[in-house]
Amino acid sequence: MLCLSGAYHSEEARVTADWLFHSPMQDMSYVTYRNYYCAQAMLQAGGKYWERWTTVLQPRILGAQQSDGSWQDQTIGGGTLPTAFNLLALEVNYYYLPIYQR
C-alpha cells in the first residue's frame, strides 16, 4: 500500500483512488477484505474520495451487520474475520492504529 510508505499524493495513489471512486463498488467475493483496504485508501486520498466512502460504503457495511453485531462472509471464514475487517474499516478515520496516521 502506498500510504504505508508515505506516498499519499503520488500519481499511482491518485490513479488508484480515481479507480476506486468510479468503480461500481458492488458486492463480490471478499467484500469485507476489500472494504478494509478501500477505507484506508479513500481516507488517505481525502476529499471527494473519503466523502464517497462515508456516504456509499459505510452505510452498506452497517446495513450488512447481523442482529448480534457481527458480519458474515463465508469467502473469508465465517463471522470473526469479517467482523474484525468491518470494524477496522469503520474506525479507520479515528486513526487509532499508528499505521493509519500520516
C-alpha positions in Angstrom: 0.0 0.0 0.0 1.3 3.4 -1.0 0.1 5.1 2.2 2.2 2.8 4.3 5.3 4.1 2.5 4.2 7.8 2.8 3.3 8.2 -0.9 -0.1 9.6 -0.2 -0.2 12.0 -3.1 1.8 10.1 -5.7 0.4 9.7 -9.2 -0.1 6.0 -8.5 -2.2 6.8 -5.4 -4.3 9.3 -7.3 -5.0 6.9 -10.2 -5.9 4.1 -7.7 -8.2 6.5 -5.8 -9.9 7.5 -9.1 -10.4 3.9 -10.0 -12.0 3.1 -6.6 -14.1 6.3 -6.8 -15.5 5.3 -10.2 -15.8 1.6 -9.7 -19.2 0.1 -9.2 -18.5 -0.9 -5.6 -21.0 -3.8 -5.6 -21.0 -6.9 -3.5 -18.5 -9.5 -4.6 -16.3 -12.2 -3.1 -14.0 -11.0 -0.3 -16.2 -7.9 0.2 -15.1 -7.3 3.8 -11.4 -7.6 2.9 -12.0 -5.1 0.1 -13.9 -2.7 2.4 -11.0 -2.7 4.9 -8.3 -1.7 2.3 -10.7 0.6 0.4 -11.4 2.5 3.6 -7.7 3.1 4.1 -7.1 4.2 0.5 -10.1 6.6 0.5 -9.2 8.2 3.8 -5.6 8.8 2.6 -6.9 10.3 -0.7 -9.3 12.5 1.3 -11.8 15.0 -0.1 -14.3 13.6 -2.6 -12.9 10.1 -2.2 -13.5 10.0 1.6 -16.9 11.6 1.1 -17.9 8.8 -1.3 -16.7 6.2 1.2 -18.7 7.7 4.0 -21.9 8.2 2.0 -21.9 5.0 0.0 -19.8 2.3 1.6 -20.2 2.9 5.3 -24.0 2.5 5.1 -23.6 -0.7 3.1 -21.3 -2.1 5.8 -23.7 -1.1 8.6 -26.6 -2.5 6.6 -25.0 -5.9 6.4 -24.4 -6.2 10.1 -26.2 -9.1 11.8 -28.5 -8.6 14.8 -25.8 -10.0 17.1 -23.4 -7.3 15.9 -21.3 -9.5 13.7 -20.8 -9.7 9.9 -20.8 -12.8 7.8 -18.6 -13.5 4.8 -18.1 -17.2 4.0 -15.4 -16.4 1.5 -13.0 -15.3 4.3 -14.0 -17.6 7.2 -17.4 -17.1 8.7 -18.0 -14.3 11.2 -14.9 -13.5 13.2 -12.6 -12.3 10.5 -15.3 -10.3 8.6 -16.4 -8.7 11.8 -12.8 -7.6 12.5 -12.3 -6.2 9.0 -15.5 -4.3 9.0 -14.9 -2.8 12.4 -11.4 -1.7 11.3 -12.9 -0.2 8.1 -15.5 1.8 10.1 -12.9 3.2 12.5 -10.1 4.0 10.2 -10.8 7.7 10.3 -10.2 7.9 14.0 -6.5 7.0 13.5 -6.5 4.6 16.5 -3.8 2.4 15.0 -0.4 4.1 14.4 -0.2 2.6 10.9 -3.1 4.8 9.8 -1.5 8.0 11.0 0.1 10.3 8.5 
